[in-house]
């Protein structure tokens, strides 16, 4: 089984959204898969090497190439149908609108 790297993320909120940001330079949008299930979002992808270099020719090899994933349990409910993902300048941004709280009205039933 091929080893996966863990995607580094920032997760924060504003008044209306949970926002997830990750540097994802070198990954094509078609090589990213984002899934949402219950209260967890998962980002999977693959960063492909564009050239082959012999191991002995490296002075430093710090960049991660290959598959990666990250699952994040969300701290609040979100509106699943309104989740949006964008990539700009090598940064993936996932915006998850918070679900609106609903107050439940209590009715009093007549005991007769």
LONUNU-391008 format. One line per 10 residues: their letters; for each residue x, y, z of N, C-alpha, C, O. Coordinates in Angstrom, 1 decimal. Atoms other than C-alpha are relative to their C-alpha. Layout:
# LONUNU-391008
A) X/Y/Z/X/Y/Z/X/Y/Z/X/Y/Z | ...
***
This chain:
# LONUNU-391008
XXXXXXXXXX) 0.8/-1.2/0.0/0.0/0.0/0.0/0.9/1.2/0.0/1.8/1.3/0.8 | -0.7/-1.2/0.1/1.3/3.4/-1.0/-0.2/0.9/1.2/-1.4/1.1/1.6 | 0.1/-0.9/-1.1/2.0/5.8/1.9/-0.5/1.3/-0.4/-0.2/1.8/-1.5 | 0.6/-1.3/0.3/0.0/9.0/2.0/0.6/1.1/0.9/0.8/0.8/2.1 | -0.4/-1.1/-0.9/1.2/12.4/3.3/-1.2/0.6/0.6/-2.3/0.5/0.1 | 1.2/-0.7/-0.6/-1.0/14.5/5.5/0.1/1.4/-0.4/1.1/2.1/-0.3 | 0.1/-1.3/0.5/-2.2/17.7/4.1/0.0/1.0/1.2/-0.8/0.8/2.1 | 0.0/-1.1/-1.1/-1.4/20.8/6.3/-1.2/0.9/-0.3/-1.4/1.3/-1.4 | 1.1/-0.9/0.2/-4.4/23.0/6.9/-0.1/1.1/1.1/0.4/0.9/2.2 | 0.5/-0.9/-0.9/-5.7/26.1/8.6/-1.5/-0.1/0.0/-2.1/-0.1/-1.1
XXXXXXXXXX) 1.5/0.0/-0.1/-9.3/25.9/9.9/-0.4/1.1/0.9/0.1/1.1/2.1 | 0.4/-1.0/-0.8/-11.0/28.9/11.2/-1.5/0.4/-0.3/-2.0/-0.1/-1.3 | 1.4/-0.4/0.3/-14.4/30.6/11.3/-0.1/1.5/0.0/0.7/2.3/0.5 | 0.4/-1.3/-0.1/-16.0/33.9/10.7/-1.4/0.0/0.4/-1.9/-1.1/0.9 | 1.3/0.0/-0.6/-19.5/34.9/11.6/-0.9/-1.0/-0.7/-1.8/-1.6/-0.1 | 1.0/0.9/0.8/-21.2/32.8/8.8/0.6/-1.3/-0.5/-0.1/-2.1/-1.0 | -0.7/1.2/0.6/-18.6/30.2/7.7/1.1/-0.6/0.8/1.7/0.0/1.7 | -1.3/0.7/-0.4/-16.0/27.6/8.6/0.8/0.1/-1.3/0.3/-0.2/-2.4 | -0.9/-0.1/1.2/-13.0/28.1/6.3/1.2/-0.9/0.2/1.8/-0.9/1.3 | -1.2/0.9/0.0/-10.3/25.6/5.5/0.9/0.5/-1.1/0.5/0.7/-2.2
XXXXXXXXXX) -1.0/-0.4/1.0/-7.1/26.7/3.7/1.1/-0.9/0.1/1.6/-1.4/1.2 | -1.2/0.8/0.1/-4.2/24.7/2.5/0.8/0.4/-1.2/0.3/0.6/-2.3 | -0.9/-0.2/1.2/-1.2/25.3/0.3/0.0/-1.3/-0.7/0.3/-2.4/-0.2 | 0.1/1.2/0.8/-1.6/22.9/-2.5/0.6/0.2/-1.4/0.2/-0.3/-2.4 | -0.7/-0.3/1.2/0.8/24.2/-5.1/0.4/-1.3/-0.7/0.9/-2.2/-0.1 | -0.5/1.2/0.8/1.6/21.8/-8.0/-1.1/-1.1/-0.1/-0.8/-2.1/-0.8 | 1.1/1.0/0.1/-1.7/19.9/-7.7/-1.1/0.6/-0.9/-1.6/1.7/-0.7 | 1.1/-0.4/1.0/-4.2/20.1/-10.6/-1.4/-0.2/0.7/-1.5/-1.2/1.5 | 1.4/0.2/-0.6/-7.9/20.6/-9.6/-0.6/-1.4/-0.2/-1.3/-2.0/0.6 | 0.5/1.3/0.3/-8.7/17.3/-11.3/0.6/-1.1/0.8/0.2/-2.3/0.9
XXXXXXXXXX) -0.7/1.0/-0.9/-6.3/15.5/-8.9/-0.3/0.2/1.4/0.3/-0.4/2.3 | 0.5/-0.2/-1.4/-8.2/16.7/-5.8/-1.4/-0.5/0.1/-2.2/-0.3/-0.8 | 1.3/0.6/-0.3/-11.2/14.9/-4.3/-0.4/0.5/1.4/0.3/0.3/2.3 | 0.5/-0.5/-1.3/-13.2/16.6/-1.6/-1.4/-0.7/0.3/-2.3/-0.6/-0.6 | 1.3/0.7/-0.4/-16.0/14.6/0.2/-0.4/0.5/1.3/0.4/0.9/2.2 | 0.6/-0.5/-1.3/-18.4/15.6/3.0/-0.9/-1.1/0.4/-1.8/-1.6/-0.4 | 0.9/1.1/-0.5/-20.1/13.0/5.2/-0.3/0.4/1.5/0.6/0.4/2.3 | 0.5/-0.4/-1.3/-22.1/14.0/8.3/0.8/1.2/0.5/0.5/2.3/0.0 | -0.7/-1.2/-0.6/-19.7/16.3/10.3/1.4/0.0/-0.4/2.2/0.6/0.3 | -1.4/0.1/0.4/-16.5/15.4/8.5/0.3/0.3/-1.5/-0.5/-0.2/-2.3
XXXXXXXXXX) -0.4/-0.2/1.3/-14.8/16.7/5.4/1.4/-0.6/-0.3/2.2/-0.5/0.6 | -1.3/0.6/0.4/-12.0/14.9/3.6/0.5/0.5/-1.3/-0.2/0.6/-2.3 | -0.7/-0.4/1.2/-9.5/16.2/1.1/1.0/-1.0/-0.4/1.9/-1.3/0.5 | -1.0/1.0/0.5/-7.5/13.7/-1.0/0.5/0.5/-1.3/-0.2/1.2/-2.0 | -0.6/-0.4/1.2/-5.2/14.3/-3.8/1.3/-0.7/-0.3/1.8/-1.5/0.5 | -1.3/0.5/0.3/-1.9/13.6/-5.5/0.8/1.1/-0.7/0.3/1.7/-1.6 | -0.9/-1.0/0.6/1.0/15.8/-6.3/1.0/-0.8/-0.8/1.7/-1.7/-0.3 | -0.8/0.8/1.0/2.8/14.4/-9.4/1.3/0.7/-0.2/1.4/1.9/-0.4 | -1.3/-0.5/0.4/6.5/14.8/-10.0/0.0/0.2/-1.5/-0.5/-0.6/-2.3 | -0.1/-0.3/1.4/7.1/16.4/-13.4/1.3/-0.4/-0.7/1.4/-0.3/-1.9
XXXXXXXXXX) -1.3/0.5/0.6/10.6/15.0/-13.9/0.6/-1.1/1.0/0.2/-1.1/2.2 | -0.7/1.0/-0.7/12.7/12.1/-12.7/1.4/0.4/0.3/2.2/0.7/-0.7 | -1.4/-0.4/-0.3/15.9/12.8/-10.8/0.5/-1.2/0.8/-0.2/-1.8/1.7 | -0.6/1.1/-0.8/18.2/10.1/-9.5/0.2/0.4/1.4/0.6/1.5/1.7 | -0.1/-0.2/-1.5/18.3/9.8/-5.7/1.4/0.7/0.3/1.5/1.6/1.1 | -1.3/-0.4/-0.3/22.1/10.4/-5.7/0.3/1.5/-0.5/1.3/2.1/-0.1 | -0.2/-1.3/0.5/21.7/13.7/-7.6/-0.7/1.1/0.9/-0.5/2.3/0.6 | 0.6/-1.0/-0.9/19.7/15.4/-4.8/1.0/0.5/1.0/1.7/-0.2/1.5 | -0.7/-0.6/-1.2/21.3/17.8/-2.4/-0.9/0.1/1.2/-0.6/-0.2/2.3 | 1.1/0.0/-1.0/18.0/18.3/-0.5/-1.2/-0.5/-0.7/-1.4/-0.3/-1.9
XXXXXXXXXX) 1.3/0.4/0.5/14.7/16.6/-1.0/-1.1/0.1/1.1/-1.3/-0.8/1.9 | 0.9/-0.3/-1.1/12.1/18.2/1.2/-1.5/0.1/-0.5/-2.4/0.0/0.3 | 1.4/-0.1/0.5/9.0/18.5/-1.1/-0.6/-1.3/0.0/0.0/-2.4/-0.2 | 0.7/1.3/-0.1/6.4/15.9/-0.7/-0.7/-0.2/-1.4/-1.4/0.6/-1.9 | 0.6/0.4/1.2/5.3/14.1/-3.9/-0.8/-1.3/0.2/-0.3/-2.2/0.9 | 0.8/1.2/-0.2/2.6/11.5/-4.1/-1.4/0.3/0.6/-1.8/1.5/0.6 | 1.3/-0.2/-0.5/-0.8/11.0/-2.5/0.0/0.6/1.4/0.9/0.5/2.1 | 0.2/-0.6/-1.3/-2.1/13.0/0.4/-1.4/0.0/0.4/-2.3/-0.1/-0.5 | 1.4/-0.1/-0.4/-5.2/13.3/2.5/-0.1/0.7/1.3/0.9/0.7/2.1 | 0.2/-0.6/-1.3/-6.7/15.0/5.5/-1.5/0.0/0.2/-2.3/0.4/-0.6
XXXXXXXXXX) 1.4/0.0/-0.4/-10.0/14.5/7.3/-0.1/0.9/1.2/0.7/0.9/2.1 | 0.2/-0.9/-1.0/-11.4/17.2/9.5/-1.4/-0.1/0.5/-2.4/0.0/-0.2 | 1.4/0.0/-0.7/-14.3/16.9/12.0/-0.3/1.4/0.3/0.4/2.1/0.9 | 0.4/-1.4/-0.1/-16.2/20.1/11.9/-0.7/0.3/1.3/-1.4/-0.6/1.8 | 0.5/-0.3/-1.4/-17.1/21.8/15.2/-1.5/0.5/0.0/-2.1/0.5/1.1 | 1.4/-0.4/0.0/-20.5/23.0/14.0/-0.7/-0.6/-1.3/0.0/-1.0/-2.2 | 0.7/0.5/1.2/-23.2/21.9/11.5/0.2/1.1/-1.1/0.2/2.3/-0.9 | -0.2/-0.9/1.1/-22.8/23.3/8.0/-1.1/-0.3/-1.1/-1.7/-1.4/-1.0 | 1.0/0.2/1.1/-25.1/23.7/4.9/0.8/-0.8/-1.1/1.4/-0.1/-1.9 | -0.8/0.8/0.9/-23.7/20.8/2.9/-0.2/0.4/-1.5/0.8/0.4/-2.3
XXXXXXXXXX) 0.3/-0.3/1.4/-25.4/21.9/-0.4/0.7/1.3/-0.4/0.7/1.7/-1.6 | -0.6/-1.3/0.3/-23.6/25.3/-0.2/1.6/0.0/0.2/2.2/1.1/0.1 | -1.4/0.1/-0.1/-20.0/24.1/0.3/0.7/0.4/-1.3/0.2/0.0/-2.4 | -0.7/-0.5/1.2/-17.6/25.8/-2.1/1.5/-0.1/0.1/2.1/0.1/1.2 | -1.4/0.1/0.0/-14.0/25.1/-3.0/0.6/0.7/-1.2/0.2/0.7/-2.3 | -0.7/-0.7/1.0/-11.6/27.3/-4.9/1.5/-0.1/0.1/2.0/-0.4/1.2 | -1.4/0.0/-0.1/-7.9/27.4/-5.8/0.5/1.3/-0.6/0.1/1.6/-1.7 | -0.6/-1.3/0.5/-6.0/30.7/-6.2/1.4/0.0/0.5/1.7/-0.1/1.7 | -1.4/-0.1/-0.3/-2.2/31.1/-6.3/0.5/-1.2/0.8/1.3/-1.0/1.7 | -0.5/1.2/-0.7/-1.7/27.5/-5.1/-0.6/-0.2/1.4/-0.1/-1.0/2.1
XXXXXXXXXX) 0.7/0.1/-1.3/-4.0/27.9/-2.1/-1.4/-0.5/-0.2/-2.2/0.1/-0.9 | 1.4/0.6/0.0/-7.1/25.7/-1.7/-0.8/0.6/1.1/-0.3/0.6/2.3 | 0.9/-0.5/-1.0/-9.9/27.4/0.1/-1.4/-0.7/-0.1/-2.0/-0.7/-1.1 | 1.3/0.6/-0.1/-13.0/25.5/1.2/-0.8/0.8/1.0/-0.4/1.0/2.1 | 0.9/-0.8/-0.8/-15.9/27.6/2.5/-1.2/-0.8/0.3/-1.9/-1.3/-0.6 | 1.1/0.8/-0.4/-18.5/25.8/4.5/-1.0/0.9/0.8/-0.7/1.2/2.0 | 0.9/-0.9/-0.7/-21.5/28.0/5.4/-0.6/-0.7/1.2/-1.1/-1.9/1.1 | 0.6/0.6/-1.3/-22.7/27.4/9.0/-1.5/-0.1/-0.2/-2.2/0.7/-0.8 | 1.4/0.2/0.0/-26.2/26.0/9.4/-0.6/1.0/0.9/-0.1/1.3/2.0 | 0.7/-0.9/-0.8/-28.7/28.4/10.8/-0.6/-0.8/1.2/-1.2/-1.9/1.0
XXXXXXXXXX) 0.6/0.6/-1.2/-29.9/27.6/14.3/-1.5/0.1/-0.1/-2.0/1.2/-0.6 | 1.4/0.0/0.1/-33.5/26.7/14.5/-0.6/-0.1/1.4/-0.3/-1.1/2.1 | 0.7/0.1/-1.2/-35.6/27.4/17.6/-1.2/-0.8/-0.2/-1.9/-0.6/-1.2 | 1.2/0.8/0.1/-38.3/24.9/18.2/-1.0/0.5/0.9/-0.8/0.7/2.1 | 1.1/-0.5/-0.8/-41.6/26.2/19.3/-0.7/-1.2/0.7/-1.0/-2.2/0.1 | 0.6/1.0/-0.8/-43.2/24.2/22.1/-1.5/0.3/0.1/-1.9/1.3/0.5 | 1.4/-0.1/-0.1/-46.9/23.6/21.9/-0.5/-0.7/1.2/0.0/-1.7/1.6 | 0.7/0.6/-1.2/-49.1/22.9/24.9/-1.2/-0.7/-0.5/-2.1/-0.1/-1.1 | 1.1/0.8/0.4/-51.5/20.1/24.3/-1.1/0.0/1.1/-0.7/-0.1/2.3 | 1.1/0.1/-1.0/-54.9/20.0/26.0/0.0/-1.4/0.5/-0.1/-2.4/-0.3
XX) 0.0/1.3/-0.5/-54.9/17.0/28.3/-1.4/-0.7/-0.1/-1.4/-1.9/0.2 | 1.3/0.6/0.2/-58.6/16.3/27.6/-0.1/-0.8/-1.2/-1.2/-1.4/-1.5
***
